[in-house]
Amino acid sequence: MAAISRTILSIKEGEMGEAYKLVDAQSHLASEIEGMIGFLVAQTGDSELTIMGVYESTKAAEAATPIVMQAMGTMGSLLEGQPDRGVYPGVWFS
């Protein structure tokens, strides 16, 4: 079964544009993650981004955590607190 990761980022006021730029700059890392099908970024609040990744398996999603957290670390100065990441079983449709 596929797995879905969800990472919620609380962005400091006035920094949403910069946050999008940094996510875009780190997007190349997705190609380095074995078992990743793709990901999306959605603004889910005035100061919140939600990043969802789709993986071939839960094992692949969990193995990606260090790379994902490294990418999120580059955004540290723009964040209010730590990223909140979870991995869930799911199904991908396209």
Helices and strands as residue ranges (DSSP letters): E 2-10, H 16-26, G 27-32, E 36-45, E 48-55, H 58-63, H 65-73, G 76-78, E 84-90
